[in-house]
């Protein structure tokens, strides 16, 4: 990761720390064996960044539904060439319906100024953890990625 700018390194550090925590404490977070494999693949993809070691994408998210029908979610998307941090949700208004929103907190494809960036990174991480329900599985992992055959770094 020596050729990666400080901002991107900060994001990678947070993602690796999060994925390591989810992998290490998979039983506590009620993560299935299948999803544990997906988390390990995601960890490998981020650890090897910017080298492209997967084809497809892995989406890891947490969400919380409120009593009024509103929803909050936090998501990490890892693709073969980029990664993104997102927050969003929907607000329900009786008689009107739902209005949804998504905020891209970070994308590895976009250059950012550093003003307030680390604070936003903390907000994303806190949001991800705040949506985890200790009593039931609450981390959704959608794995549509395969390891590239040329990736010999895991053999």
MOUR-V285988 format. One record per residue. N is the residue number from 0. SS is DSSP state (@ for helix, = for strand, . for the rest). NEAR is the number of other C-alpha atoms within 8 Angstrom. D_LAST is the distance of its C-alpha to the last C-alpha in Angstrom with 2 decimals. Layout:
n->N ss->SS near->NEAR d_last->D_LAST
n->N ss->SS near->NEAR d_last->D_LAST
This chain:
n->0 ss->. near->7 d_last->20.22
n->1 ss->. near->3 d_last->22.89
n->2 ss->. near->4 d_last->24.44
n->3 ss->. near->7 d_last->25.06
n->4 ss->. near->6 d_last->28.65
n->5 ss->@ near->6 d_last->29.78
n->6 ss->@ near->7 d_last->30.52
n->7 ss->@ near->9 d_last->27.13
n->8 ss->@ near->10 d_last->25.51
n->9 ss->@ near->9 d_last->27.87
n->10 ss->@ near->9 d_last->26.79
n->11 ss->@ near->10 d_last->23.05
n->12 ss->@ near->8 d_last->23.89
n->13 ss->@ near->9 d_last->25.87
n->14 ss->@ near->9 d_last->23.27
n->15 ss->@ near->11 d_last->20.49
n->16 ss->@ near->8 d_last->23.12
n->17 ss->@ near->8 d_last->24.17
n->18 ss->@ near->12 d_last->20.78
n->19 ss->@ near->9 d_last->20.00
n->20 ss->@ near->9 d_last->23.46
n->21 ss->@ near->10 d_last->23.06
n->22 ss->@ near->10 d_last->19.81
n->23 ss->@ near->6 d_last->21.36
n->24 ss->. near->8 d_last->24.68
n->25 ss->. near->12 d_last->23.70
n->26 ss->. near->6 d_last->26.30
n->27 ss->. near->7 d_last->29.00
n->28 ss->. near->12 d_last->28.33
n->29 ss->. near->9 d_last->28.31
n->30 ss->. near->11 d_last->24.96
n->31 ss->. near->7 d_last->23.90
n->32 ss->@ near->6 d_last->20.64
n->33 ss->@ near->6 d_last->20.04
n->34 ss->@ near->9 d_last->20.82
n->35 ss->@ near->11 d_last->18.65
n->36 ss->@ near->8 d_last->15.58
n->37 ss->@ near->11 d_last->17.17
n->38 ss->@ near->11 d_last->17.77
n->39 ss->@ near->10 d_last->14.20
n->40 ss->@ near->9 d_last->13.32
n->41 ss->@ near->11 d_last->16.41
n->42 ss->@ near->11 d_last->15.52
n->43 ss->@ near->9 d_last->12.25
n->44 ss->@ near->13 d_last->14.51
n->45 ss->@ near->12 d_last->17.19
n->46 ss->@ near->8 d_last->15.21
n->47 ss->@ near->10 d_last->13.99
n->48 ss->. near->8 d_last->17.56
n->49 ss->. near->7 d_last->19.18
n->50 ss->. near->6 d_last->16.15
n->51 ss->. near->10 d_last->16.14
n->52 ss->. near->11 d_last->12.87
n->53 ss->= near->12 d_last->14.79
n->54 ss->= near->11 d_last->17.69
n->55 ss->. near->9 d_last->20.52
n->56 ss->= near->12 d_last->21.41
n->57 ss->= near->14 d_last->21.28
n->58 ss->= near->12 d_last->24.65
n->59 ss->= near->11 d_last->25.11
n->60 ss->= near->12 d_last->28.79
n->61 ss->= near->14 d_last->31.47
n->62 ss->= near->13 d_last->35.11
n->63 ss->= near->9 d_last->38.47
n->64 ss->= near->8 d_last->41.50
n->65 ss->. near->7 d_last->44.87
n->66 ss->. near->5 d_last->48.03
n->67 ss->. near->5 d_last->49.66
n->68 ss->. near->8 d_last->46.93
n->69 ss->. near->12 d_last->45.24
n->70 ss->= near->11 d_last->41.47
n->71 ss->= near->11 d_last->39.18
n->72 ss->= near->13 d_last->35.47
n->73 ss->= near->15 d_last->32.70
n->74 ss->= near->12 d_last->29.56
n->75 ss->= near->11 d_last->26.26
n->76 ss->= near->11 d_last->25.03
n->77 ss->= near->13 d_last->21.67
n->78 ss->= near->12 d_last->21.37
n->79 ss->. near->11 d_last->19.24
n->80 ss->. near->7 d_last->21.62
n->81 ss->. near->9 d_last->23.53
n->82 ss->= near->10 d_last->24.12
n->83 ss->= near->12 d_last->27.52
n->84 ss->= near->13 d_last->29.39
n->85 ss->= near->13 d_last->32.39
n->86 ss->= near->13 d_last->35.28
n->87 ss->= near->11 d_last->37.95
n->88 ss->= near->11 d_last->40.06
n->89 ss->= near->11 d_last->43.28
n->90 ss->= near->10 d_last->46.79
n->91 ss->= near->11 d_last->49.14
n->92 ss->= near->7 d_last->52.85
n->93 ss->. near->5 d_last->55.17
n->94 ss->. near->4 d_last->57.20
n->95 ss->. near->6 d_last->55.03
n->96 ss->= near->7 d_last->51.46
n->97 ss->= near->9 d_last->48.06
n->98 ss->= near->7 d_last->47.01
n->99 ss->= near->8 d_last->43.30
n->100 ss->= near->7 d_last->41.63
n->101 ss->= near->8 d_last->38.21
n->102 ss->= near->7 d_last->37.66
n->103 ss->= near->9 d_last->34.71
n->104 ss->= near->11 d_last->34.14
n->105 ss->= near->8 d_last->31.49
n->106 ss->= near->10 d_last->29.64
n->107 ss->. near->9 d_last->27.28
n->108 ss->. near->5 d_last->29.24
n->109 ss->. near->6 d_last->32.54
n->110 ss->. near->5 d_last->34.05
n->111 ss->. near->4 d_last->35.90
n->112 ss->. near->5 d_last->38.55
n->113 ss->. near->7 d_last->37.76
n->114 ss->. near->4 d_last->40.99
n->115 ss->. near->6 d_last->40.19
n->116 ss->@ near->8 d_last->36.52
n->117 ss->@ near->8 d_last->35.21
n->118 ss->@ near->7 d_last->37.79
n->119 ss->@ near->9 d_last->36.61
n->120 ss->@ near->10 d_last->33.03
n->121 ss->@ near->8 d_last->34.43
n->122 ss->@ near->8 d_last->36.45
n->123 ss->@ near->13 d_last->33.46
n->124 ss->@ near->9 d_last->31.48
n->125 ss->@ near->8 d_last->34.63
n->126 ss->@ near->9 d_last->35.28
n->127 ss->@ near->14 d_last->31.83
n->128 ss->@ near->8 d_last->32.36
n->129 ss->@ near->6 d_last->36.05
n->130 ss->. near->12 d_last->35.38
n->131 ss->. near->12 d_last->33.36
n->132 ss->. near->7 d_last->35.56
n->133 ss->. near->7 d_last->34.98
n->134 ss->. near->4 d_last->36.77
n->135 ss->. near->6 d_last->34.74
n->136 ss->. near->9 d_last->31.47
n->137 ss->. near->11 d_last->31.99
n->138 ss->= near->11 d_last->28.65
n->139 ss->= near->8 d_last->28.03
n->140 ss->= near->10 d_last->24.57
n->141 ss->= near->7 d_last->24.56
n->142 ss->= near->8 d_last->21.13
n->143 ss->. near->7 d_last->21.50
n->144 ss->. near->10 d_last->18.11
n->145 ss->= near->7 d_last->15.14
n->146 ss->= near->9 d_last->11.79
n->147 ss->. near->8 d_last->12.32
n->148 ss->. near->5 d_last->10.94
n->149 ss->. near->4 d_last->10.71
n->150 ss->. near->8 d_last->8.33
n->151 ss->. near->6 d_last->5.47
n->152 ss->. near->4 d_last->5.76
n->153 ss->. near->4 d_last->3.83
n->154 ss->. near->3 d_last->0.00
